[in-house]
Amino acid sequence: MKRTIALIKRDGVDAVVKAVNNKDPRFIDRDLYVFIHDLTVPGKLIGHATNIKLTRENNINYQDENGKYFVREIVELAKTLGSGWVDYRLAIPNGIQIADQSAYVERVGDYAVGARVYKADTPNENTVGIIAGNPNSAPTYLQFAYDMAVVLNDGSNLRVVPVVGMGGEQNIRDVRSLRGIDVGFTQSNILNSYLRANKTFATSADDSKIVYIANLFSEEVHLAARSDIRSISQLRGKKVNIDINGSGTAFTMQDVFRNLGIDVVAVNLDQADAMEQMRTGEISATVLVAGKPVSSLAAIRPEDGFRLLPIPYASALQEDYLPNNFTSSNYPGLVEDGQSVETIAVSAVLIAYDWHKESDRYRRVKKFVEALFAKIDEFQKPSRHPKWRSVNLASTLSGWDRFDVADELLAAGPRNTPVLKQTSFEKFLQTRNRPWNMTVEERERLFSDFMAWSAEQ
């Protein structure tokens, strides 16, 4: 609404009406859309962002399902009060269901600018929906979301509602378009891929709909295989589960296998089903991208006949991934005492929909972020997921804009991470088993992984 009015004042009503009728995405946001009435001719609709046919006849005598002359009420409200809400009940676009709807209208000269929303879509004013993962394919996300609900829920002031999701790739789509979802978890490599592809998630101009709140923690790539498989190259031509479609694991492993030049027969299974098919020999390996330790893998015993395969930190992977490893303290049934298994990792990122500052949903996300930053110390308790101890709220994500409230909070106070001695960081680098002659920028990329490592020491 505010943007539409500003554009009318800047470009003129004719230019804006043309853009609205051409379904310019600036005037359509999920189920919200803009319409414009000419008040000099009551009932004359001149702009409609989703149905231009309605501009071809006078609407003054339109009635809703209850016989209410809602267009008359819109026109009268704009002329007399200048702005306000009008409620009505109409069929939704599928033409079958009837829904309660509400339009906010504001007068601009001889015109009334309105935006419609389904009343059922208006969530409780204190509620923030957070799309997470599921117990099998993205357990870390689900645990983090649950921890957030436990710590941040504050009666009528704030309620965080975790929602079981598919995982990193689908979560981006859900934050952008699923009703009631404001915040979600995804992976840094997926976000990087969208940037490189110059898709609609790019951070330029009005098309941007995603901002990040925090670059949270490392998610390690767990490649579990039958004991007769000793290296990732031996998976060539074999059946490998890369997790369910839409998950961050599926996205990641398609990228990893492609960059390593290893052609596998990829299948998409839930992790529980994959483990069973590994036992029967139907598949040779399964992959899960999640924060260590993953309970289902930690429960594996040596006699189960599985192993964690090392993933080389090849040059083709270094743009989007960081080196990491597993030890027997993470997975005693998969890693021998005193040994480690090298792997790669991505960053888990908390993202939000980039609501307009005047919107109620922006206010909700703002309240959520303020509570998260204020109570970050409470997530360090032993009852929370161990990955919380590696969270550095000040960690940045290259190429993406941070939610402005988070930026302001970071600028206003000390960074939410302890001062870490240089000698400790050097010790961490030595565990990576490769020569490190790094630039300052490269060291910044490793900082989040260092926080995860230091939490385990």
Residue pairs with C-beta under 8 A, 6 or more apart in sequence:
1 34
1 104
1 106
1 113
1 114
1 115
1 358
2 356
2 358
3 26
3 356
4 16
4 20
4 26
4 27
4 34
4 113
4 115
5 106
5 108
5 113
7 15
7 16
7 19
7 26
8 16
8 108
8 111
8 113
9 108
13 36
13 108
13 109
13 111
16 36
16 47
17 36
17 46
17 47
19 26
19 27
20 27
20 34
20 35
20 36
20 47
20 48
20 49
21 47
21 48
21 49
21 52
21 55
23 49
23 50
24 49
25 206
25 207
26 206
27 33
27 34
27 49
28 34
28 49
28 50
30 177
30 179
31 117
31 118
31 121
31 179
32 115
32 116
32 117
33 48
33 49
33 50
33 115
33 116
34 47
34 49
34 113
34 114
34 115
35 45
35 47
35 48
35 49
35 103
35 113
35 114
35 115
35 116
36 45
36 46
36 47
36 48
36 111
36 112
36 113
36 114
37 43
37 44
37 45
37 46
37 74
37 75
37 78
37 111
37 112
37 114
38 44
38 45
38 46
38 110
38 111
39 75
39 78
39 79
39 107
39 110
39 111
39 112
40 110
41 58
42 60
42 72
42 75
43 58
43 59
43 60
43 61
43 62
43 71
43 72
43 75
44 58
44 59
45 54
45 55
45 59
45 71
46 55
46 111
47 55
48 54
48 55
50 93
59 71
60 69
60 71
60 72
60 75
61 69
61 71
61 72
62 69
62 70
62 71
63 69
63 70
64 70
64 88
64 89
64 90
65 89
65 90
65 91
65 98
66 88
66 89
68 88
68 89
70 86
70 87
70 88
70 103
73 86
74 86
74 103
74 105
74 112
74 114
75 112
77 83
77 84
77 86
77 105
78 105
78 106
78 107
78 112
79 107
82 106
82 107
83 104
83 105
83 106
83 107
84 104
84 105
85 102
85 103
85 104
85 105
86 102
86 103
86 105
87 100
87 101
87 102
87 119
88 100
88 101
88 102
88 103
89 98
89 99
89 100
89 101
90 98
90 99
90 101
91 97
91 98
91 99
92 98
92 99
92 118
99 118
99 119
99 120
100 118
100 119
100 120
101 116
101 117
101 118
101 119
102 116
102 117
102 118
102 119
102 122
103 114
103 115
103 116
103 117
104 114
104 115
104 117
105 112
105 113
105 114
106 112
106 113
106 114
107 113
121 179
121 180
122 360
123 129
123 180
123 364
124 159
125 360
125 364
126 156
126 157
126 158
126 159
126 364
126 367
127 159
127 161
127 180
127 364
128 158
128 159
128 160
128 161
128 182
128 183
128 364
128 365
128 367
128 368
129 161
129 163
129 180
129 181
129 182
129 183
130 145
130 148
130 160
130 161
130 162
130 163
130 181
130 182
130 183
130 184
130 185
131 163
131 165
131 171
131 174
131 175
131 178
131 181
131 183
131 184
131 185
132 138
132 141
132 142
132 144
132 145
132 146
132 162
132 163
132 164
132 165
132 171
132 184
132 185
133 139
133 140
133 141
133 142
133 145
133 164
133 165
133 166
133 167
133 171
133 185
134 142
134 164
134 165
134 166
134 167
135 142
136 270
136 271
136 272
136 296
137 166
137 167
137 243
137 244
137 247
137 249
137 270
137 271
137 288
138 165
138 166
138 167
138 168
138 185
138 247
138 248
138 249
138 290
139 290
139 294
139 295
139 296
140 217
140 219
140 290
140 291
140 294
140 348
140 385
140 387
141 165
141 167
141 171
141 185
141 348
142 162
142 164
143 385
144 185
144 216
144 348
144 385
144 387
144 388
145 160
145 162
145 163
145 185
146 162
147 379
147 384
147 385
147 388
148 160
148 162
148 372
149 159
149 160
149 161
149 162
151 375
151 378
151 379
151 384
152 158
152 160
152 368
152 371
152 372
152 375
153 159
153 160
154 371
157 367
158 367
158 368
158 371
160 368
161 180
163 180
163 181
165 171
165 174
165 184
165 185
166 244
166 245
166 246
166 247
167 243
167 244
167 246
167 247
167 248
167 249
167 250
168 185
168 186
168 187
168 190
168 247
168 248
168 249
168 251
168 252
168 289
169 186
169 190
169 246
169 247
169 248
169 250
169 251
170 246
170 247
171 184
171 185
171 186
171 248
171 351
172 184
172 186
172 190
172 191
172 194
172 201
172 210
172 351
174 181
174 184
175 181
175 182
175 183
175 184
175 186
175 210
175 351
175 352
175 353
176 201
176 209
176 210
176 353
181 353
182 352
182 353
182 355
182 361
182 364
182 365
182 368
183 213
183 350
183 351
183 352
183 353
183 365
183 368
184 350
184 351
184 352
185 216
185 348
185 349
185 350
185 351
186 248
186 348
186 349
186 351
187 219
187 248
187 251
187 252
187 289
187 346
187 347
187 348
187 349
188 215
188 320
188 346
188 347
188 348
188 349
188 397
189 251
189 252
189 255
189 320
189 321
189 346
190 248
190 251
190 252
191 201
191 210
191 212
191 349
191 351
191 397
191 399
191 400
192 319
192 320
192 399
193 251
193 255
193 320
194 201
194 202
195 201
195 202
195 203
195 399
195 400
200 207
200 209
201 208
201 209
201 210
202 208
203 399
203 400
203 401
208 354
208 401
209 353
209 354
210 351
210 352
210 353
210 354
210 400
211 351
211 352
211 354
211 400
211 401
211 402
211 403
211 404
212 349
212 350
212 351
212 352
212 397
212 400
212 401
212 402
212 403
213 350
213 351
213 352
213 369
213 372
213 402
213 403
213 406
214 349
214 350
214 372
214 391
214 393
214 395
214 406
215 347
215 349
215 392
215 395
215 396
215 397
215 448
216 347
216 348
216 349
216 350
216 387
216 391
216 395
216 448
217 291
217 347
217 348
217 387
217 388
217 390
217 391
217 448
217 451
217 452
218 291
218 322
218 324
218 345
218 346
218 347
218 348
218 387
218 390
218 448
218 449
218 452
219 248
219 289
219 290
219 291
219 345
219 346
219 347
219 348
220 289
220 290
220 291
220 292
220 324
220 326
220 343
220 344
220 345
221 252
221 253
221 256
221 287
221 288
221 289
221 311
221 321
221 343
221 344
221 345
221 346
222 287
222 288
222 289
222 290
222 292
222 294
222 297
222 308
222 326
222 343
223 232
223 285
223 287
223 308
223 309
223 311
223 343
224 278
224 285
224 286
224 287
224 288
224 297
224 300
224 306
224 307
224 308
224 309
224 334
225 235
225 278
225 284
225 285
225 286
225 306
225 307
225 308
225 309
226 278
226 281
226 284
226 285
226 305
226 306
226 307
227 305
227 306
227 307
229 235
229 238
229 284
229 285
229 307
229 309
230 307
230 309
231 309
231 310
232 260
232 262
232 309
232 310
232 311
232 312
233 262
235 262
235 264
235 284
235 285
235 309
236 262
236 263
236 264
237 263
237 264
237 265
238 264
238 265
238 283
238 284
238 285
239 264
239 265
239 267
239 282
239 283
239 284
240 253
240 257
240 264
240 265
240 266
240 267
240 283
240 284
240 285
240 286
240 287
241 266
241 267
241 268
241 269
241 271
241 274
241 277
241 283
241 285
241 286
241 287
242 249
242 250
242 253
242 254
242 266
242 267
242 268
242 287
243 249
243 250
243 253
243 268
243 269
243 270
243 271
243 274
243 286
243 287
243 288
243 289
244 250
244 268
244 269
244 270
245 268
248 289
248 346
249 287
249 288
249 289
249 290
250 268
252 287
252 289
252 346
253 266
253 287
253 289
254 266
255 320
256 311
256 317
256 321
256 344
257 263
257 264
257 266
259 314
259 316
259 317
260 312
260 314
260 316
260 317
267 283
269 277
269 283
269 286
271 286
271 288
271 296
272 296
274 283
274 286
275 286
275 296
277 283
278 284
278 285
278 286
278 306
279 304
279 305
285 309
288 294
288 297
289 346
291 348
291 385
291 386
291 387
292 326
292 330
292 331
293 330
293 331
293 386
297 308
297 331
297 334
298 330
298 331
298 332
298 333
299 333
300 306
300 331
300 333
300 334
301 333
302 333
304 333
306 334
307 334
308 326
308 331
308 334
308 335
308 341
308 343
309 341
310 341
310 342
310 343
311 342
311 343
311 344
312 342
313 321
313 323
313 342
313 344
313 432
313 434
317 344
320 346
321 344
321 345
321 346
322 344
322 345
322 346
322 347
322 445
322 446
322 448
322 449
323 342
323 343
323 344
323 345
323 432
323 434
323 449
324 342
324 343
324 344
324 345
324 449
324 452
325 340
325 341
325 342
325 343
325 431
326 334
326 335
326 340
326 341
326 343
327 335
327 339
327 340
327 341
328 335
328 336
328 337
328 338
328 339
329 456
334 341
335 341
342 433
345 449
347 395
347 397
347 448
348 387
349 397
352 365
352 369
352 403
353 361
353 365
354 401
354 403
355 361
355 362
355 365
356 362
365 403
365 405
366 405
369 403
369 405
369 406
369 409
370 405
370 409
373 393
373 406
373 409
373 416
376 391
376 393
376 416
379 388
379 391
380 388
380 389
386 455
387 452
387 455
389 455
390 448
390 451
390 452
390 453
390 454
390 455
391 416
391 451
392 415
392 416
392 417
392 447
392 448
392 451
393 406
393 410
393 415
393 416
393 417
394 410
394 415
394 416
394 417
395 447
395 448
395 451
396 402
396 444
417 451
420 450
420 454
424 454
425 443
425 450
428 446
428 450
428 453
428 454
429 436
429 446
431 453
438 446
